[in-house]
């Protein structure tokens, strides 16, 4: 039986890039290539770039420390497609939890051309080599980039809450940064939808407003609903 996600509050992240081979990607290369070819047949928009994955982590005195390796997106996609089997790795990424002035959160519905089409998330993305800064993995920068790319909004207009909420759900670790807006949810959604209309191939297909558990959707991943349930309960 799957365990419920575990939630931590941390003061800061200290994430380093210490490359090494990912045994899973080496040992299952032929299977991975075949799986990714099949995924690309269904979705030609997929691209085999480079991503960063966490292989060592600990929380000590309010600091989340971890080390990342680099691998190809095909290996990451196959691992996800197969249900994230044990592989001594975590998908550890930053996510922007947009909190409107009226207390609602805004989430995006992933577009049909993406690997997780139809799923509902905070703006987020698996870190890649663009997030490397002097040997560090910069999830602050990743959050800024994903927020801008997915919604058109600039993080500078928000007030970021101190620290991070770390949600661990099996092989997934979401590092959630709450961004408070001075605008209400409807105004923010309208701005985001205008941006999506202006994009040739937007990553998101819609924006959802979540004001409480009644707005939860089966397409929301567990890390999202676990975080929101805690927040709406006053945690």
C-alpha positions as CSV (number, residue, x, y, z in Angstrom):
1,X,0.0,0.0,0.0
2,X,1.3,3.4,-0.9
3,X,2.2,5.6,2.0
4,X,0.8,9.1,2.2
5,X,3.1,12.0,1.3
6,X,5.2,13.4,4.0
7,X,5.5,17.2,4.4
8,X,8.4,19.2,5.9
9,X,9.1,22.9,6.4
10,X,12.6,23.8,5.6
11,X,14.5,27.1,5.8
12,X,16.6,26.7,2.7
13,X,17.9,24.4,0.1
14,X,21.6,23.5,-0.5
15,X,21.7,21.4,-3.7
16,X,24.9,20.5,-5.5
17,X,25.8,19.0,-8.8
18,X,28.0,15.9,-8.2
19,X,27.7,13.9,-11.5
20,X,28.0,10.2,-11.6
21,X,26.4,7.5,-13.9
22,X,22.8,6.5,-13.2
23,X,22.9,2.7,-13.0
24,X,19.3,2.4,-14.1
25,X,19.9,4.3,-17.3
26,X,23.0,2.3,-18.1
27,X,21.6,-1.2,-17.3
28,X,18.3,-0.7,-19.0
29,X,19.5,1.3,-22.0
30,X,17.9,-0.8,-24.7
31,X,14.5,-1.0,-22.9
32,X,14.6,2.8,-22.3
33,X,15.3,3.6,-26.0
34,X,12.5,1.3,-27.1
35,X,10.1,2.9,-24.5
36,X,11.0,6.4,-25.5
37,X,10.6,5.7,-29.2
38,X,7.1,4.4,-28.5
39,X,6.3,7.5,-26.4
40,X,7.6,9.7,-29.2
41,X,5.3,7.9,-31.7
42,X,2.3,8.9,-29.6
43,X,3.7,12.4,-28.9
44,X,6.2,13.7,-31.5
45,X,6.7,16.9,-29.4
46,X,8.8,15.0,-26.8
47,X,12.5,15.9,-26.9
48,X,15.4,13.9,-25.4
49,X,17.2,16.7,-23.6
50,X,19.2,16.6,-20.4
51,X,17.7,16.6,-16.9
52,X,19.0,16.6,-13.3
53,X,17.9,14.0,-10.8
54,X,18.5,13.7,-7.0
55,X,20.4,10.7,-5.7
56,X,21.4,11.8,-2.1
57,X,19.5,13.9,0.3
58,X,19.0,14.8,4.0
59,X,17.2,17.4,6.1
60,X,19.4,18.7,8.9
61,X,18.6,21.7,11.2
62,X,16.1,23.0,8.7
63,X,18.3,22.7,5.7
64,X,17.5,20.3,2.8
65,X,20.8,19.2,1.3
66,X,21.1,17.1,-1.8
67,X,23.3,16.0,-4.7
68,X,22.2,15.7,-8.3
69,X,23.4,13.7,-11.3
70,X,22.7,14.4,-15.0
71,X,20.9,12.0,-17.3
72,X,18.9,12.0,-20.5
73,X,15.2,12.8,-20.6
74,X,14.5,9.4,-22.3
75,X,15.7,7.6,-19.2
76,X,13.6,9.9,-16.9
77,X,10.5,9.5,-19.1
78,X,10.8,5.7,-19.2
79,X,11.3,5.6,-15.4
80,X,8.2,7.6,-15.0
81,X,6.2,5.6,-17.6
82,X,7.1,2.4,-15.7
83,X,5.8,3.8,-12.4
84,X,9.1,5.0,-10.9
85,X,10.5,1.6,-10.0
86,X,13.3,1.6,-7.3
87,X,16.3,3.2,-8.9
88,X,18.2,5.0,-6.2
89,X,16.9,8.3,-7.5
90,X,14.3,11.0,-6.8
91,X,12.6,13.5,-9.1
92,X,13.3,16.6,-7.0
93,X,12.0,19.9,-8.5
94,X,10.8,23.3,-7.5
95,X,7.2,24.4,-7.8
96,X,5.5,27.8,-7.6
97,X,2.4,27.8,-5.5
98,X,0.6,31.0,-6.6
99,X,-1.5,32.3,-3.7
100,X,-4.1,35.0,-4.7
101,X,-5.1,37.9,-2.4
102,X,-8.4,36.2,-1.8
103,X,-6.8,33.0,-0.4
104,X,-7.2,30.8,-3.5
105,X,-4.3,28.9,-5.2
106,X,-3.9,28.7,-9.0
107,X,-2.8,25.6,-10.8
108,X,-2.2,24.7,-14.5
109,X,-3.6,21.9,-16.6
110,X,-0.8,20.3,-18.6
111,X,-1.2,20.6,-22.4
112,X,-1.9,17.6,-24.7
113,X,1.6,17.7,-26.2
114,X,3.3,17.2,-22.8
115,X,4.4,14.0,-21.1
116,X,1.8,14.4,-18.3
117,X,-1.0,15.7,-20.4
118,X,-4.2,16.6,-18.5
119,X,-2.5,16.5,-15.1
120,X,-3.0,19.5,-12.8
121,X,0.1,21.0,-11.1
122,X,1.6,24.2,-9.7
123,X,4.0,25.7,-12.4
124,X,7.0,23.4,-12.1
125,X,9.5,21.3,-14.0
126,X,12.3,18.8,-13.6
127,X,15.5,20.8,-13.2
128,X,17.9,20.7,-16.2
129,X,21.4,22.0,-17.0
130,X,20.1,25.6,-17.3
131,X,19.6,25.4,-13.5
132,X,23.3,24.8,-12.8
133,X,25.1,27.8,-11.2
134,X,28.7,27.4,-10.0
135,X,28.2,23.8,-9.1
136,X,24.8,24.4,-7.5
137,X,21.4,23.3,-8.6
138,X,19.4,26.5,-8.4
139,X,15.7,25.7,-7.7
140,X,14.9,29.3,-7.0
141,X,15.9,30.1,-10.6
142,X,14.0,27.0,-11.9
143,X,10.8,28.2,-10.2
144,X,11.2,31.7,-11.7
145,X,11.8,30.2,-15.2
146,X,8.9,27.7,-15.0
147,X,6.5,30.4,-13.7
148,X,7.4,32.7,-16.6
149,X,7.3,30.0,-19.3
150,X,4.1,28.4,-18.2
151,X,2.0,31.5,-17.0
152,X,3.8,34.6,-18.4
153,X,4.0,36.0,-14.8
154,X,7.2,37.4,-13.4
155,X,8.1,36.3,-9.9
156,X,9.2,39.9,-9.1
157,X,5.5,40.9,-8.8
158,X,4.9,38.4,-6.0
159,X,5.9,38.3,-2.3
160,X,7.7,35.0,-1.7
161,X,7.1,33.3,1.7
162,X,10.3,32.5,3.6
163,X,11.6,28.9,3.2
164,X,10.1,26.0,1.3
165,X,7.5,23.3,1.9
166,X,9.1,19.9,1.0
167,X,6.6,17.2,0.0
168,X,8.0,13.7,-0.3
169,X,5.8,11.2,-2.1
170,X,7.8,8.1,-2.9
171,X,10.3,8.9,-5.6
172,X,9.0,12.4,-6.0
173,X,10.2,15.4,-3.9
174,X,8.4,18.7,-4.6
175,X,10.1,21.8,-3.2
176,X,7.2,24.2,-3.1
177,X,7.7,28.0,-2.9
178,X,4.6,30.0,-2.0
179,X,4.2,33.2,-4.0
180,X,1.7,35.7,-2.7
181,X,-0.1,38.0,-5.1
182,X,-1.8,41.3,-4.5
183,X,-4.4,40.4,-7.1
184,X,-7.4,38.1,-6.7
185,X,-7.7,34.7,-8.3
186,X,-10.0,35.7,-11.1
187,X,-7.7,38.5,-12.2
188,X,-4.7,36.3,-12.1
189,X,-6.4,33.6,-14.1
190,X,-7.5,36.1,-16.7
191,X,-3.9,37.3,-17.2
192,X,-2.6,33.7,-17.4
193,X,-5.2,32.7,-20.0
194,X,-4.4,35.8,-22.1
195,X,-0.8,34.6,-22.0
196,X,-1.7,31.1,-23.1
197,X,-3.7,32.4,-26.0
198,X,-0.6,34.4,-27.2
199,X,1.6,31.3,-27.2
200,X,1.9,29.1,-30.3
201,X,2.4,26.0,-28.2
202,X,1.6,26.8,-24.6
203,X,2.6,24.2,-22.0
204,X,-0.7,24.6,-20.2
205,X,-4.2,24.2,-21.6
206,X,-6.1,25.8,-18.7
207,X,-5.8,27.4,-15.3
208,X,-7.7,26.1,-12.3
209,X,-8.7,28.1,-9.2
210,X,-8.6,26.1,-6.0
211,X,-10.3,27.6,-2.9
212,X,-10.7,24.4,-0.9
213,X,-10.9,20.6,-0.9
214,X,-14.1,20.8,-2.9
215,X,-12.1,22.0,-5.8
216,X,-9.7,19.0,-5.8
217,X,-9.6,17.0,-9.0
218,X,-8.5,13.4,-9.6
219,X,-6.0,14.8,-12.1
220,X,-4.1,16.6,-9.3
221,X,-1.0,14.7,-8.2
222,X,-0.8,13.7,-4.5
223,X,1.9,16.2,-3.7
224,X,-0.4,19.0,-4.8
225,X,-3.5,17.9,-2.8
226,X,-1.4,17.0,0.3
227,X,0.2,20.5,0.2
228,X,-3.2,22.2,-0.3
229,X,-5.0,20.2,2.3
230,X,-2.3,21.2,4.8
231,X,-2.5,24.9,3.8
232,X,-6.3,25.0,3.9
233,X,-6.3,23.4,7.3
234,X,-4.1,26.2,8.6
235,X,-0.8,24.3,8.5
